[in-house]
Amino acid sequence: MGQPTHAPGSHDWWRDAVIYQVYVRSFADGDGDGTGDLSGVRSRLPYLAELGVDALWFNPWYRSPMKDGGYDVADYRAIDPAFGTLAEAEKLIAEARELGIRTIIDIVPNHVSDQHPWFQAALAAGPGSPERDLFHFRPGRGPHGELPPNDWPSQFAGTTEPVWTRLPDGDWYLHLFTPEQPDLNWAHPAVRQEHEDILRFWFERGVAGVRIDSAALLAKDPHLPDLATQPQPHPFVDRDELHDIYRSWRAVADAYDGVFVGEVWLPDAERFARYLRPDELHTAFNFSFLSCPWHPGRLRASIDTTLAEHAPVGAPATWVLCNHDVTRTVTRYGREDTAFDFTTKAFGTPTDLTLGTRRARAAALLSLALPGSVYVYQGEELGLPEAEIPVDRIQDPMYHRSRGTDPGRDGCRVPLPWDAGMPYAGFGSQGEPWLPQPVDWPSYAVDRQERDPDSMLTLYRRAIALRPRFGTGPLTWLPTPEDVLAFSRAGGAICVVNFSATPADLPAHSELLLSSGPLDETGRLPQDTAAWLYA
C-alpha cells in the first residue's frame, strides 16, 4: 500500500502536502440511498491511503437544508443526517489518522442557513431586536421602504438577483449569496465568540485543519454604502477588520497545532499576502493557477507571481487544477478557451476530451512538481470529464438564479464511479444517485483503472509516490525552447512540459522517473506531455 509522504507527527506537514478534496455527497454511498455519506468515505479510506495523500479536505458536512450544497449551515456542531452522525465523523477522523491521513474541515463564516437557530430567533423577535443585531437587518429605501438598502451585487456570477430580501414586517436582510444564506454581522462579539468556539469543538475532535470559505467577505462597512459611489475601501471585500479576526483564530489554532487554508480571491498580490502573515492564515488557495489557460507563458507567469506573492511572508504556495465549483480539468483543457471564468460558462461548449485528457495528465505532473502543497479534487485522479446534467435534474442555485443561462456547478459534482460492473458504477448499490451519472461513467471506474498501467489513476499514484524526489527546496527555471517549460528542484528532480507541436529534447538526466505519455521513437517529449527526470 502507498504511504502518505509525511508521518502524522511531522512538523509543518502542510507546507508540501498532497490534500484530497472530498465532496461527501458524491464520493461514496455507504447506505444505498443515493447520497454519499461518511460510511462510504470510511469504506474507501484504503483507496485514499493507496493514492498516497497526506490529508482529506471535506466540504461542509454539517446539518443543512442543502440549498447551496451544504454551504448553508444550520448547525456547525452536528453532521447532516444524510451523511451520518457526529460519532461517525469522529471515527472517520481517527481511522484516517491511523492510516497517516489528516482531516481538514470546511468552515462557512460569512453566512448561515436561514434555518439556523440564530436567524429563526431573529425572524421571531422582530425589527430593532438584539437578535437581529447578529445579522444585517435594515429598513428599505423609498417612500415606503420598498427599495433595497443598497446596490450590492450577488456573489453568484452570472446573476443579477438582489442581495437583500424583504420580510413581511418591512425589514430587509443581507445575503451576498442566496436568500437562504443570511450574512452574519462580524462586528458583533457574539459572532466572533461563537466561531472561535466552533473551531475548538472540531480541533478537540481531532481535525488537523480548517478551510475558510469566502474568507475575504466577512467584514462589512457598517454604513453599507452603495457600490455606485465607489467607496474605498471596498464595503464588503478584503476589509482591514478581517485581519484581527484571523489573528484571534490563529491563537485558537496554535493551541491545537491546527492549520488554516483560506479561500481568498484577490487581484492585489500585496493585499493577498497579508492574510498569510505568520500570525494569520497558514495557506490560501491559488486561484490564479487554477483559472490559467493551458499556455506556457501564462502558466509560468502564474507560477512566478504566486511564488513571489508568498515569499515575503514565508508561506507555502498551493496548487490546484479543479474543485467543486470549477469545470473539470479534462473538459476545460479540451476547449478552445482553456482558461476558467465563472462569467463565461455556457451550455454546449465544444470539447475535445482526448486532447483535454492528454493535457490534464501533463498538468497533473506540472502541479505535483511545484514547491508547496497540492490539492486534488475527487475524480481528477480518474480523469473524469465535466458531466452534462439534464436541465430538469440540475440542483445548483447558480443555474436557477441565472434563469438558466449558467449551467451551474453540478457537472463537476457527479457521484464517482468505483466498480464498472455494479449498479450506478459502484457509487451505491441501491438508490439512484442524487445527480445522474453519464452512460460512459463505468469506463472511468476505479476497478478498471487499477488494472490499467496507463490509466490516469496509475499516473496519479505513481506521481504522488515519486513527488518526494523533488525535495522541499525552491524552483529554478531551466533554459528551454519557446513553448517548453522546464525547472529543477533542490532534490535533484526536473519537470519538463512541452506545449509545442514539435517534439522537445529532454534536458540532460540520468533517469526518467515518469512521463504523462510515451516519448516519441527518438526519445523526445511530444506535444502536451510532461516528464519527470532525475539529474
C-alpha positions in Angstrom: 0.0 0.0 0.0 1.3 3.5 -0.8 2.0 5.7 2.1 1.5 9.5 2.6 4.7 11.5 2.2 4.5 12.9 5.8 4.4 11.0 9.0 1.4 12.1 11.3 3.7 13.8 13.7 6.0 15.6 11.3 6.4 19.4 11.6 4.7 21.7 9.1 3.4 18.8 7.1 1.0 21.3 5.4 3.9 23.1 3.6 4.2 20.5 0.8 1.3 18.1 1.5 -1.0 16.4 -1.1 -4.5 17.1 0.0 -7.5 15.3 -1.4 -10.8 17.2 -1.6 -13.8 15.1 -0.6 -17.3 16.3 -1.7 -19.1 13.8 0.6 -22.4 13.9 -1.2 -20.7 12.5 -4.3 -17.8 10.4 -3.0 -19.3 7.0 -2.0 -22.7 5.9 -0.8 -22.5 3.6 2.2 -26.2 3.1 2.9 -27.5 2.9 -0.7 -29.9 5.9 -0.6 -28.2 7.7 -3.5 -26.3 10.2 -1.4 -22.7 9.9 -0.4 -22.0 9.7 3.3 -19.4 9.2 5.9 -19.7 5.4 6.0 -18.9 5.5 2.3 -15.8 7.5 2.9 -14.7 5.2 5.7 -15.1 2.2 3.4 -12.8 3.9 0.8 -10.1 5.0 3.2 -7.8 2.2 1.9 -8.2 3.6 -1.6 -7.1 7.1 -0.3 -4.2 5.6 1.5 -3.1 3.8 -1.6 -3.3 7.0 -3.5 -0.8 8.4 -1.0 -2.4 11.6 0.1 -1.5 13.4 3.3 -4.8 14.9 4.2 -8.5 15.0 3.3 -10.4 18.2 3.0 -14.1 17.8 3.4 -16.7 20.2 2.0 -19.3 21.1 4.6 -20.8 18.0 6.3 -22.9 19.9 8.8 -26.7 19.8 9.2 -28.1 21.8 6.3 -31.2 22.3 4.2 -28.8 21.9 1.2 -30.0 25.0 -0.6 -26.4 25.6 -1.7 -24.7 22.2 -1.4 -24.2 22.4 2.4 -22.8 25.9 2.4 -26.0 26.9 4.1 -25.2 25.6 7.6 -27.9 25.2 10.2 -25.8 23.6 12.9 -21.9 23.7 12.9 -21.7 21.0 15.6 -23.9 18.4 14.0 -23.4 16.2 11.0 -26.2 16.3 8.4 -28.3 13.1 8.8 -27.9 12.4 5.1 -24.1 12.0 5.8 -24.2 10.2 9.1 -23.6 11.2 12.7 -21.1 13.1 14.8 -19.9 9.8 16.3 -19.2 8.5 12.8 -17.3 11.7 11.9 -15.1 11.2 14.9 -14.5 7.6 13.8 -13.6 8.7 10.3 -11.1 11.3 11.7 -9.5 8.7 13.9 -9.4 5.9 11.3 -7.9 8.2 8.7 -5.3 9.3 11.1 -4.3 5.7 11.8 -3.5 5.5 8.0 -1.4 8.6 8.3 -4.1 10.9 6.7 -5.2 14.1 8.4 -8.6 15.7 8.2 -9.4 19.3 7.2 -12.9 20.6 7.5 -14.8 23.5 5.9 -16.0 26.5 7.9 -18.5 28.9 6.4 -18.2 32.0 8.5 -19.8 34.6 6.2 -23.3 33.3 6.5 -25.5 30.7 8.0 -28.7 28.9 6.8 -32.0 30.7 7.2 -32.9 27.6 9.3 -30.1 28.3 11.8 -31.5 28.9 15.3 -30.0 32.4 15.4 -31.8 33.5 12.2 -35.0 31.9 13.3 -34.8 33.8 16.6 -34.1 37.0 14.7 -37.2 36.5 12.5 -39.4 35.9 15.5 -38.0 38.8 17.5 -38.9 41.5 15.0 -37.4 44.8 13.9 -35.0 46.5 16.3 -34.4 43.4 18.4 -31.0 42.3 19.8 -31.4 39.0 17.9 -31.4 40.9 14.6 -28.1 42.6 15.5 -26.3 39.3 14.8 -27.2 39.8 11.1 -27.5 42.8 8.7 -31.2 43.9 9.0 -32.1 47.3 7.6 -35.1 49.3 6.7 -35.6 49.8 3.0 -35.3 52.9 0.9 -38.0 54.7 -1.0 -41.2 56.3 0.3 -42.5 53.1 1.8 -39.2 51.2 2.3 -39.9 49.2 -0.8 -36.4 49.5 -2.2 -33.3 47.5 -1.0 -31.0 49.3 1.4 -28.1 49.4 -1.2 -27.0 48.3 -4.6 -24.6 45.5 -3.7 -24.4 42.6 -6.3 -24.8 38.9 -5.8 -21.7 36.9 -5.3 -23.1 34.2 -7.7 -21.6 35.0 -11.1 -24.0 35.4 -14.0 -26.9 36.5 -11.9 -28.4 39.9 -11.2 -30.5 38.8 -8.3 -30.6 41.2 -5.4 -28.7 40.5 -2.2 -31.5 41.8 0.0 -34.7 40.1 0.9 -37.7 42.0 2.5 -39.7 40.4 5.3 -43.4 41.0 5.9 -42.5 43.2 8.9 -40.7 45.6 6.5 -37.1 44.9 7.4 -34.7 43.8 4.7 -31.8 41.3 5.4 -28.5 40.9 3.6 -27.3 37.8 1.8 -24.4 38.0 -0.5 -25.3 34.6 -1.8 -28.8 33.1 -1.8 -31.8 34.3 0.4 -31.4 31.1 2.3 -27.9 32.2 3.4 -28.2 35.4 5.6 -24.9 37.1 6.2 -23.6 37.3 9.8 -22.6 40.6 11.4 -19.0 40.1 12.2 -18.8 43.4 14.2 -20.9 41.6 16.9 -18.8 40.0 19.6 -21.1 37.0 19.9 -20.5 36.1 16.3 -16.7 36.1 16.8 -17.0 34.1 20.1 -19.3 31.5 18.5 -16.9 30.8 15.7 -13.9 30.5 17.9 -15.9 28.0 20.0 -16.8 26.1 16.8 -13.1 25.9 15.9 -12.3 24.5 19.4 -15.1 22.0 19.1 -13.6 20.4 15.9 -10.0 20.7 16.9 -10.8 18.8 20.0 -12.3 16.0 17.8 -9.0 15.6 16.0 -9.2 17.7 12.9 -5.9 18.9 11.7 -7.0 22.0 9.8 -9.8 24.2 8.6 -10.6 25.6 5.2 -12.3 29.0 5.4 -15.0 29.6 2.9 -15.2 33.1 1.3 -12.6 34.3 3.7 -12.3 37.9 2.4 -16.1 38.7 2.7 -16.9 38.6 6.4 -16.4 42.2 7.4 -18.9 44.8 6.1 -18.8 48.6 6.2 -21.3 49.4 9.0 -22.8 52.2 6.8 -23.5 49.7 3.9 -22.8 52.3 1.2 -23.8 51.9 -2.4 -21.1 50.5 -4.6 -22.0 53.1 -7.3 -20.5 55.7 -5.1 -17.1 53.8 -5.4 -16.3 53.7 -1.7 -12.8 52.9 -0.6 -12.0 50.6 1.0 -14.5 48.2 -0.6 -17.6 47.9 1.6 -17.5 44.1 1.9 -14.4 42.6 0.2 -10.9 42.4 1.9 -11.6 44.9 4.7 -8.8 45.5 7.2 -11.0 44.4 10.1 -10.6 40.8 8.8 -7.1 40.5 10.0 -7.9 41.0 13.6 -10.5 38.2 13.2 -7.9 35.8 11.8 -5.3 36.7 14.3 -7.8 35.6 17.0 -8.5 32.5 15.1 -4.7 31.7 14.7 -4.4 31.8 18.5 -7.1 29.1 18.7 -5.4 27.0 16.0 -2.0 27.3 17.5 -3.3 25.8 20.8 -4.1 22.6 18.8 -1.3 22.7 16.2 -4.1 23.3 13.7 -3.8 24.7 10.2 -5.9 27.2 8.2 -6.3 27.5 4.4 -8.3 30.4 3.2 -10.5 30.9 0.1 -9.2 34.3 -0.8 -9.9 35.7 -4.3 -8.0 38.9 -4.6 -6.2 40.5 -7.6 -3.8 42.6 -5.4 -0.8 40.4 -4.5 0.2 42.6 -1.6 -3.3 42.5 -0.1 -3.4 38.8 -0.7 -0.1 38.2 1.2 -1.4 40.0 4.3 -3.7 37.0 5.0 -0.6 34.8 5.1 1.4 36.6 7.7 2.8 34.4 10.4 0.1 35.2 12.9 -2.9 34.8 10.5 -3.6 32.0 7.9 -1.1 29.3 7.1 -2.1 29.0 3.4 -4.6 30.2 0.9 -5.9 28.8 -2.3 -4.2 29.8 -5.5 -6.9 30.8 -8.0 -4.5 32.3 -10.5 -3.1 28.9 -11.4 -6.5 27.2 -11.3 -8.0 29.6 -13.8 -4.9 29.9 -16.0 -5.2 28.7 -19.6 -3.0 25.9 -21.0 -0.3 28.2 -22.2 3.4 28.1 -21.3 3.9 31.9 -20.9 0.7 32.3 -18.9 1.4 29.3 -16.7 5.0 30.4 -16.0 3.8 33.9 -15.1 1.2 32.5 -12.8 3.8 30.3 -11.1 6.3 33.1 -10.7 3.7 35.5 -9.4 2.3 33.0 -6.9 5.8 32.2 -5.5 6.6 36.0 -5.3 3.4 36.7 -3.5 4.1 34.1 -0.8 7.8 34.8 -0.4 7.6 38.0 1.7 5.6 36.2 4.4 7.3 32.8 4.2 4.0 31.0 3.4 3.9 28.0 1.0 2.0 28.2 -2.2 -0.9 26.0 -3.0 -1.6 24.5 -6.4 -5.0 23.2 -7.7 -6.4 22.4 -11.1 -10.1 22.0 -10.2 -12.5 22.0 -7.3 -16.2 21.5 -6.6 -17.0 24.9 -8.2 -14.9 24.7 -11.3 -15.2 22.9 -14.7 -13.2 19.7 -14.6 -9.7 19.8 -16.0 -10.2 17.2 -18.7 -13.1 19.2 -20.2 -11.7 22.7 -19.8 -8.3 21.8 -21.3 -10.1 20.2 -24.3 -11.8 23.5 -25.2 -10.7 26.4 -27.5 -10.6 28.6 -24.4 -8.8 26.6 -21.7 -9.0 29.3 -19.0 -11.7 29.3 -16.4 -14.0 32.2 -15.6 -17.4 31.9 -14.0 -18.9 34.5 -16.2 -18.1 32.6 -19.4 -19.7 29.3 -18.5 -22.3 28.2 -21.1 -24.2 25.2 -22.2 -23.0 23.3 -25.3 -19.3 24.4 -25.3 -17.4 22.0 -27.7 -14.8 19.9 -26.0 -12.1 17.5 -27.4 -11.8 15.0 -24.5 -8.8 13.2 -26.0 -6.9 16.5 -26.1 -8.1 17.5 -22.7 -7.1 14.3 -21.1 -3.6 14.5 -22.6 -3.2 18.0 -21.3 -4.7 17.1 -17.9 -2.2 14.3 -17.5 0.7 16.7 -18.2 -0.9 19.3 -15.9 -1.0 16.8 -13.1 2.7 16.3 -13.3 3.3 20.0 -13.5 1.3 20.8 -10.4 2.7 18.0 -8.3 6.3 19.1 -9.1 5.9 22.7 -7.9 7.0 23.8 -4.5 4.2 24.0 -1.9 1.1 21.9 -1.3 -1.2 20.4 -3.9 -5.0 19.9 -3.7 -6.6 17.1 -5.8 -10.3 17.3 -6.2 -12.0 13.9 -6.1 -12.3 12.3 -9.5 -9.5 14.3 -11.0 -7.3 11.3 -10.4 -9.7 9.3 -12.5 -9.7 11.8 -15.4 -13.4 12.5 -15.1 -14.8 15.0 -17.5 -17.5 17.6 -16.7 -20.9 15.9 -17.0 -23.8 17.3 -18.9 -26.7 17.4 -16.4 -30.3 17.3 -17.9 -31.8 20.7 -17.0 -34.6 19.0 -15.1 -32.0 17.4 -12.8 -29.8 20.5 -12.1 -29.8 21.4 -8.4 -27.2 24.1 -8.3 -28.6 27.6 -7.3 -26.2 29.2 -9.7 -28.2 27.8 -12.6 -31.6 28.7 -11.2 -30.5 32.3 -10.1 -29.1 32.9 -13.6 -32.5 32.0 -15.0 -31.0 29.1 -16.9 -28.1 30.8 -18.7 -25.3 29.4 -16.4 -25.1 25.6 -16.4 -24.0 25.7 -12.8 -21.6 23.5 -10.9 -23.3 20.2 -10.8 -21.3 18.9 -13.7 -18.2 18.5 -11.6 -20.1 17.1 -8.7 -21.5 13.9 -10.2 -21.0 10.8 -8.0 -17.8 8.9 -8.5 -17.6 5.5 -10.4 -15.9 2.8 -8.4 -16.9 -0.6 -9.9 -17.8 -0.8 -13.6 -19.9 -3.9 -13.2 -22.1 -2.6 -10.3 -25.3 -0.6 -10.4 -24.5 3.1 -10.7 -20.8 2.2 -11.3 -20.5 1.1 -7.7 -21.3 4.5 -6.1 -24.1 2.9 -4.2 -25.8 -0.4 -4.7 -29.4 0.6 -4.4 -30.8 4.1 -4.7 -30.2 6.2 -7.9 -27.5 8.8 -7.2 -28.6 12.3 -6.3 -27.2 13.5 -9.6 -27.3 11.3 -12.7 -24.2 9.7 -14.0 -23.4 9.8 -17.7 -23.7 6.5 -19.6 -20.0 6.2 -20.1 -19.2 6.6 -16.4 -18.3 2.9 -15.8 -15.4 3.3 -18.3 -13.8 5.6 -15.7 -14.3 3.3 -12.7 -11.6 2.7 -10.2 -11.6 -1.0 -10.6 -10.8 -0.7 -14.3 -8.2 1.9 -13.8 -6.4 0.0 -11.1 -5.7 -2.8 -13.7 -4.5 -0.4 -16.4 -0.8 0.7 -16.1 -1.5 3.7 -18.4 -4.6 5.0 -16.6 -5.0 8.4 -15.0 -5.3 6.7 -11.6 -2.0 4.9 -12.1 -0.3 8.1 -13.2 -1.5 9.9 -10.0 -0.5 7.1 -7.7 3.0 6.9 -9.3 3.4 10.7 -9.3 2.4 11.2 -5.6 4.8 8.3 -4.6 7.7 9.9 -6.6 7.0 13.5 -5.5 9.4 13.5 -2.6 12.2 13.1 -5.1 11.8 16.9 -5.8 12.6 17.8 -2.2 11.4 20.8 -0.4 13.6 23.5 -1.9 12.8 26.3 -4.4 12.3 26.1 -8.1 14.9 27.0 -10.7 13.8 27.6 -14.3 16.0 25.9 -16.9 16.7 27.3 -20.4 14.3 25.8 -23.0 13.0 26.5 -26.5 9.9 28.6 -26.8 6.7 26.7 -25.7 8.6 24.4 -23.4 8.7 24.8 -19.6 11.4 23.1 -17.5 12.5 23.6 -13.9 14.6 21.8 -11.4 14.2 21.5 -7.6 16.8 21.1 -4.9 16.1 17.4 -4.6 17.6 16.9 -8.0 14.4 16.2 -10.0 13.4 18.1 -13.1 10.0 18.7 -14.6 9.6 19.4 -18.3 6.3 20.2 -20.1 6.1 20.6 -23.9 3.4 22.8 -25.3 4.9 23.0 -28.8 3.8 21.0 -31.8 7.4 20.0 -32.2 8.8 17.2 -30.0 11.2 18.6 -27.4 14.6 17.3 -26.4 14.9 16.4 -22.8 17.4 18.1 -20.5 20.4 16.0 -19.5 19.4 13.4 -17.0 20.4 10.1 -15.5 16.9 8.7 -15.1 13.4 9.1 -16.5 11.2 9.0 -13.4 7.8 9.4 -15.0 6.1 10.8 -18.1 2.4 11.7 -18.7 2.5 10.0 -22.0 5.0 7.9 -24.1 8.1 9.6 -25.6 8.4 9.5 -29.3 10.6 7.0 -31.1 13.6 9.3 -30.8 13.2 9.7 -27.0 11.8 13.2 -27.3 8.8 14.7 -25.5 5.7 15.0 -27.6 3.3 18.0 -27.5 1.1 18.4 -24.4 3.2 15.9 -22.5 5.2 16.2 -19.3 8.2 14.3 -17.9 9.9 14.0 -14.6 13.6 13.4 -14.8 16.4 12.9 -12.3 19.6 14.7 -13.0 
